[in-house]
Structures are given as structure tokens and as C-alpha cells.
Amino acid sequence: MQTDTVDEGKSQYTIKDGQIEESRPSTSQEEHYIATKIDVNNNSAMSDHIDETDADTEWDDLDLDDDVRDPDWKPKEKDNSDSDENTPTEVHHEEVIENCTKAQKRKYLPKERHMKEIQKKKRMRGETYMGLKMNQDSGTKTYCVEKAGRLLCPRECSRKCNKSATKHCNQLSQNDRERIFEMFWKDLDWQQKRMYVNNHVERCGVMQRTTATPTTSRRQYSYVYCLTKGTERIAVCKNMFLTTLGIGEKTVYNWLNNSENGMPKDKTDNEREKSEEQKAREENIKARHQSAKDFLTSIQKVDSHYCRASSTKKYLEPLFESKNAVYQEYCSKVQEEGKTPLYKTGFFELFDSMNLSIWKPKKDQCDKCCEYEAGNIDEEEYNNHLKKKDDARESKVVDKQRALNDKSVKVLSMDLQSLLVCPKLAASALYYKMKLSCHNFTIYDLASHDVQNYFWHEGEGELNANVFASCLIDHLNKMDLTDVTEIVIFSDGCTYQNRNSTMANALLQWSMKNKITVYQKYLERGHTQMECDSVHSCIERKVRSKPIYIPQQYVENIQSARRVNPYKVEYLDHRFFKKYEALNYYNSIRPGSNVVTDIRVLKYHHDEGKIQYKLNHTDTEFKDIPKARSNRTRPISTNDAVENLYKSSIPIKKTKYEHLMQLKAVLPKDYHSYYDALLHS
């Protein structure tokens, strides 16, 4: 009896006599896994049915995180308790996956549990297995043809074997033959079987010819067959050799011909003889694969919002809801051309190999949590990461409570919404054309729940520190600062957006001018849930199923997204943005030998005109930014004027302008003049 054991995490799969058994410490983890998978799917489906009427009151109080998972999520603690390994619980294949979908089964089951792998292993062991048969109605192959296993046949030796001086078949008993047969089929894989045959069959010159003229004979070789008994090699006849191993003569000759120096060699794809039908099939698959690649290349893509400098992954513009939606569009396009589409699995594999993604997350998942889950960082580093996350959240909770109880404290959070494109329609023509990029920067008052949005498109402003500093300073100037002595601003740590010298110089000048102390605090990456996220979710639900022809319609939808205390929005043009980088009071905010991303808190002193920092939210004292970072030849003054960042609108690329002109065919004529007037290179 042959037993193979395969470990899969905490599960142990045992293949015994061709049957698969699974051993686990308990079934509760199994049930929890399946229930969690199903529950997640249900929750994701329910999220699409949230009533917009509830958005006015409920979404402001939700703790939403940029991570796709629960912001408080962390990998399960490792269970170090002793489990009863001597009494494992057997879970049958059908019971384990009864409630799983087909995709969940494919992901959950190890490779050894798949039907194809099971049948391949049975065939290699000489057991009865199921073969594939094409169903003419459905056009699919199913395992429904029973194939007989290998059997030990009678030796079939002729009377010449008893008289031959070179063949000793009678030295092998029936037990010896059974042992050889079991070893050949139960213990060896196909490569080892071929090596066994090559080592026990010797090809030599023709020993005896039966024809008078050797030139007319087709026989080129003679073969000497042997079997091993213990350490002794015994020469046997051909029938004895074939019946003992349970293989055919043709198989032996093929294995011998495809060997070199006694070792099997595999022919490459180019060396194998292929039928015309097979060649045509391969060419057809290559053509379909190329058509899918051309389709995916033609679809417009955008960079990651958060880590565009370090990530090479590309995201499809927010027009598709799933990979299936992309595949359906591909099938429609290919069928219009009279071609056959690539099968779905191959399309998805190509999609992933091109480093594409459907979702365009505003921020990536927490690297530290994912690394710890994969076992790539130690416990100490992970616990330090969790402490920083908890410290940042606790600081935010404390400051928010201060703002609710003390009118002299204002607490804000700010963030940039994911990319919005214009026009946005349910028209396939948009998938292959470049569109106008639109941006929405949100500032949220944690005490009053007032929301200010700054909206612009790429023809009026870029995404840089000057732009975001202009929006924040404008909002601070418009706030009611009566009795206010302290302002706290929470944001993520995006360097080009929030954690840079341009933003710091702008806030330092504003702090001194208004004699208000400003604190800028950064949340831990991957766990940066803020109230701004609820605003962005509400806006996205508002515009989800509505056509957008020009950017102004985004502004109108933002204003009406919340009925109670509506969102405020300002539609910006190039004249709004200021060049705050020219202040240059500090040419860098790097804290000594540390890097900028280590900063967790910045403090702007209105009386001393300096910037201090903390590397942890729980640190008791602030430290000064090194004097080497400040520009001593540039004294700080509240009267320094800041000039405009742009002198005119920003020309969009010529290719994008041409695409927008082509998209006018799917837009109402009333909106054509807007795109005609766009400045372009």
C-alpha cells in the first residue's frame, strides 16, 4: 500500500490507495474560512444597495479606511497551543467544499485535490482512471471514460527459453515478478520508468538473420532484455520482460529511441511532429491571444493615486466594475470583427501578466500587515507598526473631542479623491479614448461636519504641493477664527501632497500672520481612515449611474450629494493657484539623520517663526528642524507676497485633445463648444 502526504498550511492531505483524506486539528477553522469568504461576498454585494437618503446622516460617522479591509484588521495570532495530533478529524472532500463556489474551490483546494491531478496520478500508478471525452452538445470535455489499470500478465515464455543458454526466465518466481511489477508502477514516476527500461534493455547489432540477403532485411538491431532480482541482473525473453512490467512493445521502443546515453530526453515543441490540425489550432490560439493583448493595450489607463513614483501597476479608468465586464466588452468587440475571442481564463491570465488592475485604490494596502501575514517580517517590527497606527488614531480621537468641547481648537482632515474622468458615459467608445482628468480636494471639519471641496481639471491645475497648499490656505483664510488659538490638521503622509517643504512654508507664514499655532499630523500608512473618505464615497454613489458630459456637472453633483448641511464646492481655474514654493523659509523639513517620511507631527510656531517635529505621536517634546534646513538669507516675513503659479491655462496633450474631439460623437451638441475651447499643444 502506497501513502503520500501533502501539507497545506494547517491541513494535511493523505493520498492512500488512490483516495484522498484530509486531517485537521479541528473543523471550526474550516467552517470559519468558508463562512468568512461567503460573508465577504455578500457584504460587497450589499454595499451597492445603500440608499442615498441614508448618506445625509450616517456616512459622516462611519470609520472608513483606505485599505479594502477592516481598518482594525490584523493577521490572526499564531496558535501555539498543543493540538491533539494523534486524533485528527477526517473531513471528506464533498463535505469540506459543499458551500463553496467554483472559484473558491479552485483557490481553496490544493493541487493534489483537483480532478485532473488525481487522474494523472492514478494513470501513472497503473490504476483504473477516468479519461476525457468531448461532449458534442456543450463542447466541453468531461472525465467520463473509464480506463483499465495495468495488470501482471502470465509470463508467456516459449519452450525455447528453457533450452536457451542466454535466457534464464525460470530463475524469476511469480513472487519476484509481482515485486518488480509493484515497484515499477507504484514507486516510480514516468521519468523513472523510462530510465528503468533504458537500463534493462540493451540494443546491439543483429545476432542472427533469417534472410539470405541482409540488404533486403528491415531489421537493424537486436535487443537483450533483463530484469533485476535483488542485486543480480537476469537475462529474460521479450515476452517475459513485457508481461512482467505490464507495458507494450511499442512503448519500449519509443522510450529507447527517445533516449541518449541511456538517459531519456524530451523533445522540444519544435522537434515534435505536429499534425496540420494541431498547428492550425496553435496558430488560432496565438491569434486570439494577440487580439486580447491588443484590446487591453488600447484601453486607457491611469497610474496609482498614492504611490505613482514607486509602483508600475496600471489601473483601468473607472468605467469597468469587474474583470468580467472587461471580458464582455472584449468579446463584443472581437465578435463584431468576425473573430473568435480568447477563452476567459487565458484572458484573465494575460490581464494579470500585463500588471493591470480593475480597481484604482486611492491608497495601497498596508505593506507591513501584508508582509507580516506572509511571514516576511518579525513580530517586533509588526508590533511597532501596530503601535504607531494606534497612537495616531488615539491622537485623532483626543483632538476631535477637544474640538467638540473647546471652541478655541479647530480640527480638520484633508484628502484628495480618486481620479474622476470627463466625459463619463456608458458608451464603449470611451474605453479606448483619453479623457479629461478631474480632481477633487476635500477638507472636513471634524467638529461641525462642514465640508469644503476644491474641484479643478488638468487644463487648469496640476497635482503638486503648490496646488494643495493653495487650497488649504484659502480654506483657512475663509474660516471663522474668532477665539481660535490652535488648528490641528490630519492627513495621510503622501509626500507630494502633504508632507513637504512647500506646504510647511505656506502653513508657517499663515500661522505667523494670524498668530495661531498649527499642528500637522500624519496617520500611519495603510491605516489612514478619515472622515473625508465618507465624503468621497457619497460623491461616488451620487455620480455612479449618471452621465457626466462636462466637469461642471461633477460640481453640481457634489453640491447635492448631501441634503443636510450640503457640501461646499469651489470650481477652480488657473488663476486660483499660488506659487508657495517661492517662500523658501525652509528648503527642507528632513529631521536630521531621519527621512521625511519618519515625521508624524509638525508644529508651526506663530511667535517664534520656526517649525518643530516629532517622530512619534506619543513623544513628549518637539525637536527643532535642523538649522541647516532653513534658508538664513531669507528672513521670515508675513508680508511676503505670493505670485500666481500659472500665467494661463495648461495646454493638454495633442493626442488627448484629438481623442476628446472624437468623443464628441457620443456627446450632446450643447457640450461640443466646451471641448473645442480647451487649450492644447
N, C-alpha and C positions, 0 to 999 in steps of 0.2 A: 504494500500500500504506500503510495507516494503522497506526501503532505508538503505544501508550500505555504509560507506565512508571509503576509504583506502588512506592514504597519502604515497606518494613515492617521496621523495625529494621535488622539487617544483611542482610536479604534484599532482593532486587529482583525484582519480578514484572513481566514484559513481556507485554502483550497484542498479539499480532502476527497479523494476518489471522484474528481471531476465536479464535486458540489462545493458551493461557496458558503461558508459560515462566518458570522461576524461576532466578535466578542467585545464587550464594552464593560466598564465598571458599573454603569447604570444606564437606564433608558431615559432618565429625566433630561439629560443634556440633549439627546436626540430629539425628544419632543419639543424642547425649548427652541432648538435650532429651526425646526420646521415651522413652529408657530410664529417665531420671530420673522422668518422670511415671508410668510403669508401675511402677517400683520403689517409689515413694512409696505408690501404691495398694496394692501387695502388702504393704508394711510395716504400713500401717494396718489391713489385714485380719488380719495375723498377730498383732497386738498383742492381739486379742480371745481368742487361744487360749493365753495364758500359763498354765501350770499353777500353781495356788495353792501347791503343795508347794515350788516354787522360790522363793516370795516370802520364805521364812524366812531365806534366806542371801544371795540375790543382790540384792534390791532396795535393801538398805541401802547398797550400794556403788555404786549407779548414780548418775551425774550427770544428774539430771532438771532441766529448765528449765521455767519458767512459760510461756515462749514456745513456740508449737506447733512451731517449727522447732528445729534443732540449736542449742544454746546458743552454739557456736562459729561459727555461721553468720555470714557477711558477704557482701555483694554481690561478685560476681566483679570482679577488677581489669580495668579497661578495657585492651584490647589495642591498643597504639599502634604495633605493628609494621606495616610496609608489607605489604599483601596484593597479590597479583597480580591486579589488576582487569582486566587485558587478556585473561585466560584464565579466565573464570568457568566454574564447573561447573554444568551444567543438570541439575536434578532434576525428574523428571516428577511430575505430580500424584499418580498412583496409588502411585509408589514412596515418596514422602515420607511419606504417611499410612497406609501399609499396616497398621501395627501399632497405630494409634490407635483409641480408642473413638469413638463418635459424638459424645459431649460434648467429647472432646479435639479432634476435627476442627473442631467449630464454634468452639471457642476459639482454636485454633491458626491456622486458615486466615483470611487477610484477607477483607474483604467482597467483593472483586472475584473471589474464587475460588469463591463459593457458586453453586450451580446457578441459583438464581433470578436473581441479578445477571447471570450470564453470558447467560441467555436474554433478559433485558430489554435488555441492551446489543446483542445480535445483532438483535433486532427493531427497535431504534432506528436501527441502521445499514443496515437494509433487507436483512439477510442471512437465509438459511434458519435457522429456530429451532424449538425444541420447545415445544409448547403443553401445557397441563394437561388431564388427563382424569380424571374421577371413577371409581374402581374400586368397582363396586357391591358386591363381596364384602367388601372390607376397609373401605370407607367413607373411603378416603384418596385424595388427588389425586397423580398422578404425571406427570412430563414424558415423554409417550409419543406425542404427536400432532405430526407434522412439518408445519410451516407454511412455505409457499413464500416466498422472498425477493422483493424489488422488482426489476423489470426495466424497462429502457428500451424502450418500445414504438415501433412505427412512428408517424410524425407524424400520419397520418390527416387531412391537410388536404383540404378540399374545393376544387373548381375556383373557387369564389368568392374564395378567398384570393389567387389570382393576379391577379384583376381588382380587388380592393378597394384603395382608396386609403388606408385607415387601418390595414390589417394587412400586416405585412411578414415573414411566416413564412419566405420563401425566403432572407432575409438570414442565417438561422442554419443553418450546415452541420451535418452529422452529428457532427463532432468537437466543435463548440460545444455541441450537445445532451448529448453524453457528459460533457463537462466540467461542465456545470450539474448533471447527474444525480449525478455522483460527489461534487461539492461538497455538494449538498443532503442526501445520505444518509450520507456518510462523515464530514463535518466538522461538522455541526450537530446539536444535541440537539433534543428535541421543542419546547422553548420557542423556540429559534431558527428552527426550521422554520415554526412558526406566524407568527412575526414576518416571515419571508421572504414567505410567502403574503400576509399583510396588506399588505405594502409593494409587492407586484407585482400586486395585483388592486384595481381601483378600482370602487366601487359608485356608480352615478349614476342619474338619472331615466331612465324608459323612452324610448329613442330612436325606436323605430318600433313602432306597434301594428298587429296584423293583424286585429283585430276592429273591427266598425263601432261598437260601443257600449263605450267604455272602462270603464264601471262594472261590466260583467259579466266583465271580464278579471281573472284571478288574478295576472297579472304586475305586480309593483310596482317592480322595479329592472332596470336593465341593467348588465352587468359588462364592464369593459375589462381585458384580460389583457396582461401584459408579461413579458418575460424580459430579463436583463441580459447584454450581451456586452461585456466589458471595462468601460468606463465609460458605455456607451450603453445606454439602455433601448429595447427594440424591442417594439412592439405586435404581438401574435400572436393567433390564434384560440383558442377554448377547448380544442379537441382538441389543438392543439399544446402548449398550456400543461400540460394534464393528462398527456399521454403523455410529455412531457419530464421532468416531476417524478416520474412514476410514482405518482400519487395519484388518488383518485376525486373525482367532482364533489360528492358528499355531504360528504366530508371538508372540502373547500374551503369550502363554505357554512357548515358548523358552526364552523370556525375564524373565519370572517368575522363570524358572528352573535355569537360569544363574545369580541369584541374591543371596545375603547373607545379612540377617538382613534388608531386604528392599532396599539394595543398589546393583546396577548392578556390576558384576565382570567380568573382561576379562580373558579368558583362555590364558595361555601361549602357545607358539608354541608346547611344548611337550605334553600339555594336549589336544590339538585339535586333533580330529580324522582325519587322512590324508589317502587319498586313495593311493594305491600302485603306481598309475601313478604319483601322486604328490610327493611321496617320491623318486621315481626314477628321477623325474625332478630336485628335490633339490640336490640329490647326483651328478647328472650330472653337475649342476651349480658349486657346490663345487669343483669338479674335474677340471673343466675348469678354475676356479679362481686360484686353486693351480698351474696349468700349467703356467698361466700367471705370477704368482709370482715367480716361478722357473726360467722362462725366464728372467725376469727383474733382478733377483739376479745374473744370470750368465753373464750378460753384464758387461763389465769393466767400472769403474767409476773413476773420479778424484775429488779432493777437490776444493773448491773455491780458485781462484788465490789470491784474495785480503784479505779475512778475514777467512782463514782456521782455525785460532785459536778460532774463536767465532761462526762460522757457522757450522751446522750439515748437510746442504743440500749437496747432491752429484750430480755431473754433468756427463752425459754420455760423453764418449770420442768423440772428434769432427769427428764423422763418420756419424751421422744422421742429417738431416736437419730439421726434424719436428717430432711431435708425430705420425703423420700418417705414416711416414717412419718406425718408430719403430714398429707400429702395423702391417704394411705389412710384415715386417721381422718375427714378431711373428706368423702371420697366415701361412706364408710359412713353418716355422719350425714345427708348430703343425700339419699341413696337411701332411707333409712328414711322420710324425709318425702315420698317420691314425686317428687323433683325431679331435674333433670339437673345434675351437678357441672360446675364450670368446668374447662376443659382445663388440663393440668399446667403448661404454660409460662406461661399467664396467672396461675395460682395462685402460681407462684414469683416472678413479677414483682411481684405485689401484696404478697407476703411481704416482699420486699426494700424496696418503696416505703414500707411501714409501719415501717421501721427495726427489724425483728425479726431475731433470730438464734437458731439451734438451740443452738449451744454456748454455754456460760456460762463463759468462761475466767476463771480466778482473777485473771489479770493480762493486760493487753493486750500485743500485740506491741510490740517496741521501735520507738518512733516515729522515732528517729534513723536506724536502719538502713533503715526503710521510706522515709523521706524521701530518704536518700542513693540508695537503689535507684531512686527516681523522679526523681532528678536535681534535687531541690529544696534541697539544702544542699551547701556546697563541701567539698572534700577535707580541708581543715584542721580544720573543725568535726567532721567524721566521724571523723578520726584521733584527735582529742582524746577523743571519746566511747569509741572502742575502747580507748584507753589507760586511761581510768577503769574500764572493765569489767575489763581485765586486771589492773590494780592491786588492785581489790577481790578478785578471785579468788586472786591470789597471796598477799594478806594472809590470806585464809581458809585456804589450804593451809599457810602457815607457822604460823599459830596452831594448826591441827589437829595438826601434827607436834609442836609444843611440848607440847600436852596429852597426846600419847601418850608423850612422853619425860620429862615433868616433872609430878609429882603435885600440885604447888602451883598449877597452872594448869588451869582448867576452861573449856572452850569449848562454847557452846550455840548452837543455831539455833532460831528460833521462827517460826511462821506460822499463819494461820487457814485452815482448809479451806473449800472452796467450800460454798455453802449446801446443807444437807440438809433435806428436807421430810418431814413425817409427817402422815398415813399415806402410804406408798408402795406402790402395788399396780398390777398390770396391768389396771386397770379404767378404761374410758373416762369414767366419772363423775368421776374425779379431774382430768381435763383442764380442766374448767370451774369447779372449786370452789377456793376459797382453802384452803391447808393450813397447819399449824403449822410455823414456821421453826425449824430446829435448827442449832446452831453447835458446832464442834469446834476448839479452840485447842491446837496441838501444840508441845511443847518437846523438842528432841532433843539428847542429849549426844554430841558427835562422837567422843569417846574410848571411852566404854563402850558406846555404841549404845543406852543406856537411853532410853525414850520415855515422856513423861508427857502425857496428853491431858486437857483440861478440856472437859466437854460440858455444854451447857445449851440451853434453848429460849427463845423470845421471851417466854414468860409469866413467866420468872424473871430474865432479864437482857437488856440491850440490847447494841449494838455501839458502845462508846465507850472513851475512854482509861482511865477508871476500871476498867472491866471487865477489860481486858487487863493493866493494872498489877496488879490483884488476883491474877490467875492467875500472873504471873511472880514476884511477891514470895512468894506461897505456895510455889511450886516452889523458890525459892532458900532459903526457911526450912527446907524438908524435906531439902535436900541434905546429904550428909556433907562438912562443911567442914574436916575435920581437915587441918592443914598447908596449906590453900588460902589463897593470898595475892592471887590475881588471877582474875577471871572475865571472859571475853570473850563477848559476845552478838552473833550475826549475825542480821540480818533484812532484809526489804525496807524501802523508805523510805515506806511508807504513813503519812501524817501523822496521821490519826485513830487509828491503831493503835500505831505505834512511835516516831514522831518528833514528840514534842510535850512541853510543859512538865509535864503531869501525870505521864507516865511518867518524865520526868527527875527530878522532885521525889521520887517514890517510890524510885527507884534511889539517889538521893543520900542519903536518910535511911537506907536499908538498908545502904549502903556504910559510913557513919559508925558505925552501930550494931554492925556485925560486923567493922569495921576491915579491910575487904577492898576493894581497888581494882577498880572495874568499868569495863570498856570496852564501849561500844555502837557497833557498826559496821554500816554500811548498804551493801548491794550496789547496783550500777548498775541503774537501771530497765530492764526488758526482758530482763535477763540475771541474774535472781535465782534461779538454781537452788540448791536446798538439800536437805539430807537429809530435811527434813520432807515434801518432795514425794513421796518414795518411800513414806512412811507413808500419806499421803493416797491414793496410787494403790492401795496394798494394801488399804486400807479400802474404797475404791470397788469394787474387784473382789470383795471379800467380800460386799458387800450388793447387788451388781448384779442378781442374779436372785432375791433373797429378798424376801418380803413384809415390810413394816415397819408394824406397827399402832400402836405407841406408842413414844416416844423411848427408853425403857429397852432396847428391842431393838437400837437403834443401839449402846448401851453394851456390850451382850453381844457383838455382832459385832466391835467394836473390840478387846475383850479377847482374842478368839480369832483375830484376823486374822493373828497371827504366833505360831507354835508355840514357836520357840526365843526365849527372852527376851521373853515376851509384852508387848504394850503395856499400860501402866498407864493407867487412865482414872478420872476422878473426875466423878460426876454432880452438878452444882451446882444450888443453889436460890438465891433472892434474898438469903438471909442471908450468903452467902459473900462478896459483893462489898463493897469498901470505897471510901470517898469520898476518894481520894488527892488530888484537886484542891484540897482544903481546906488542904493543907500550904503551898502557895504560896510556897516559898522563892524560886523564880524564876517571875515571872509571864509570862516569855517566854524562849525559847532562841534567838531570832533573832540570828545572828552579825554584829553591826554593820550595815553597809550591805547585806550579802548577805541572801538569803532563807533560810528554814529548810531548804528542800529542797536547798540547796547543801552542807549539813553531811554529811560522810562518816564522821566518828568523834567520839564524845563520851566524855570521860574524867571519872569521878566520884572525887574525892579524898576518902578517908576521914579523912585527917589535917587537911586544910585546910578541908574543908567547902565546896568550890567545884566548878564544872563548867567544863571546858575543851573546846575543839573543834578539829577540823582539817577543812579543805575538800577535802583530797586524802589518800588513804591513804599516799602516799609523802612527805608533808610531815614534816620532821624535828622540828619543835617544835609544841606545842599553844599555842593562844591562849585567853585568858580570855573567857568570855561577858561582854559589857559590863555594868558595874555598874548601868546604868540598867535592865537587865532583872531585877535582883534586888529583892526587897522588903526594904528595910533595916529597916522597922519590925517585921519578922517574923524574929527570930533563929532559926537552925537548931538544932534540938534532937532528940536521938534518943529522947526520952521523949514526943514529941508523939503523942497518941492519934489514931487514925483511926476515925471512926464508920462505921456501916453506910451503904451507898449507898441501899438501899431499905428501907422500913419494912414492906412487904408485897409479895406477888406483883404483877406488872404486868398490868393488865387488857388482854386482846386486844380488837381491834375487834369491834363487834357483828356486822358483816357476815361476818367470818371465823368467828365462833362459830356463826352460823346455817348457814354452809356446812359446818362440821365436824359439826353436828347432822344435816345431810342426808347426809353421808358415812357415818354410822353404818349406813346400809342395806347397805353393802358390807363392813362390819367384823363379825367375830365378836362375839357379845353380851357376852363376857367383858371386852371393852375399852370398852364403851359408857360405863361409870361414870367412866372416866378423863377423857373429854371433857366429860361432864356437870359435872365438878367444876372445870373451868377458869374462872378469874375473867375476866369480860368486862364491857365498858362497856355 
